[in-house]
Amino acid sequence: VACVGTGVIGAGWVAHFLARGLDVAAWDPAPDFAARLHRLVDAAWPALDRLGLAPGASIDRLTVCPTLVEAVTDADFVQESAPEVLGLKLELLAELGGATSPDVVVASSTSGFAMTEMQRACATPGRLVVGHPFNPPYLIPLVEVVGGEQTLPWAVEWAAQFYTATGKRVLSMDHEVPGFVANRLQEAVWREALHMVAAGDATVEQIDLAMTEGPGPRWAFMGPCLTFHLAGGEGGMAHMLDHFGPSLAAPWTRLSAPELTPALRQQMVAGTAAEAGDRTFAELIVERDRNLTAVLRALAAVRRGALDADGAGGSESTEGGAGT
Ligand SMILES: NC(=O)c1ccc[n+]([C@@H]2O[C@H](COP(=O)([O-])OP(=O)(O)OC[C@H]3O[C@@H](n4cnc5c(N)ncnc54)[C@H](O)[C@@H]3O)[C@@H](O)[C@H]2O)c1
């Protein structure tokens, strides 16, 4: 696998593919990228180790390449994670098309650009797909896969099967939707959070508490639809809709984007800094990864039926690794 662009997301992909026992070649134009990439992969490795590495997985199977062409020439799959700038993605994907063999799928990590837009400059657009991960890509199972108008169906199917083989949970879309699925859901919550801070309805800390102690734990294993099915009692979703349907029209949420004023920006920055307290960025990443691996392991154990009757915890087996 070749990973092109090794910032937060690209380095996360590198860690994921290495942990699944693959050889990874990486390139990034930043002069200090090799040291930074090794730091990020080293930081990710303990969590991946806890989840279970694939046989033969090793950080030593990472090759840092001095040029893009060297990174992708022998690759069977390319994951592009360059900055979210449309012109840059257009040029880069065109270059990647020219530098890879015609049967190689190239996936973009883009958070919101349509592949139809990004593939315009590429001479071989049929094998370009979006493979949108969630941060950190080495722990969060979801990847959203969708092609553009010029993408050939085999490429979408190939990418979906490949990601699945590396332990990812794939949401494969048959047409492009702005922002894909999970980002739209996340964005709705994010807009409302910003509105609530701007209006003085809730503090940054209260918003985070409301989510982690409220919907968060449920959403780790049951999405909002099945969750509300249970909220309807034995009448299920039908009763829930009939009962609470009218309140849908109540003006609870604003949803249109709030104006990002300097004051709101400052409130968000100060609020999150206060929440972080004296924990450094690196410490927060360790904490996040520790909690995420615990959640993933618990869910994997439940799916295997391996939790004790009192839910005290599964065995140490980590079958399936990060993707379970
Ligand atoms: N950060 C997230 O939570 C997140 C989640 C999902 C998807 N994404 C998407 O992943 C992609 C990368 O985002 P990020 O957060 O890792 O950004 P980032 O700024 O951390 O990393 C971008 C990297 O790309 C490199 N780069 C610059 N020009 C390049 C070029 N021409 N070719 C290759 N690499 C180049 C930079 O040196 C940097 O290392 C974006 O498309 C973003 O939308 C981000």
The ligand as a Gaussian input file, in Angstrom:
#p B3LYP/6-31G(d) Opt

LIG

0 1
 N       -8.410000      15.355000      10.297000
 C       -9.530000      14.634000      10.224000
 O      -10.213000      14.397000      11.231000
 C       -9.945000      14.022000       8.910000
 C      -10.890000      12.975000       8.936000
 C      -11.240000      12.349000       7.725000
 C      -10.666000      12.780000       6.542000
 N       -9.764000      13.813000       6.537000
 C       -9.187000      14.197000       5.243000
 O       -7.872000      13.671000       5.165000
 C       -7.061000      14.516000       4.344000
 C       -5.823000      14.912000       5.114000
 O       -6.215000      15.644000       6.264000
 P       -5.293000      15.751000       7.572000
 O       -6.193000      16.135000       8.674000
 O       -4.429000      14.551000       7.688000
 O       -4.364000      17.011000       7.177000
 P       -2.911000      17.360000       7.683000
 O       -2.730000      18.827000       7.446000
 O       -2.653000      16.805000       9.045000
 O       -1.956000      16.549000       6.680000
 C       -1.825000      16.829000       5.320000
 C       -0.482000      16.327000       4.857000
 O       -0.409000      16.455000       3.442000
 C        0.893000      16.896000       3.108000
 N        0.865000      17.525000       1.788000
 C        0.880000      18.848000       1.460000
 N        0.850000      18.971000       0.122000
 C        0.804000      17.723000      -0.401000
 C        0.793000      17.201000      -1.724000
 N        0.796000      18.004000      -2.782000
 N        0.782000      15.864000      -1.892000
 C        0.790000      15.032000      -0.830000
 N        0.791000      15.461000       0.443000
 C        0.807000      16.792000       0.655000
 C        1.287000      17.828000       4.233000
 O        2.702000      17.955000       4.300000
 C        0.700000      17.115000       5.441000
 O        1.619000      16.207000       6.011000
 C       -7.951000      15.696000       3.941000
 O       -8.505000      15.443000       2.684000
 C       -9.015000      15.682000       5.018000
 O      -10.235000      16.258000       4.575000
 C       -9.388000      14.433000       7.702000

